[in-house]
Amino acid sequence: MVWLLLGYLYTHPDAKDTAEGIMNWWLPTRGVMVNKTGVEEALNELVMSGWLTLTSHSASHSMYGLNRARIVELQRLFESSE
């Protein structure tokens, strides 16, 4: 799941969304159907490891997006795996 989320951000580095939006829009475009708990766990892991930023407008409107300070590292990661 973490790899899929990073892959989406590699191709859409400006994307920002809630856990629900990510579950409904980012992942189905990759042909992946997942549950909310799995998405939230992966998002929390990516925030804790510094890949994602988290902006909370309220408990139900937490927005996730790529930590722009790591965009070059993300590009290298995916370019080296191709």
Steps between C-alpha positions, in 0.01 A plus 500: 500500500780743591670437166175561311444831676856612429458390138191716468686797646792438266268561206282760678736688736254783565213270603342558840197321641333348803531130586155448351592683180822306468313174547233594244704686238872432517504124545211387278678669208774243561250211495528451875203464731588548866339559835515823697701351785775388263516840336510682834778272627708562188439876520604507866816307417586744220440801726714349777782427254488853357371420151164670551382816666178508694285809526201474731211736450287283730499138612311393189686725255865407532679561171801299390755603241857438396770656715650721229839488672522134396390528136850449359545194723166362379599553137830321555325215676265435209751568225744249652227234513405530131 
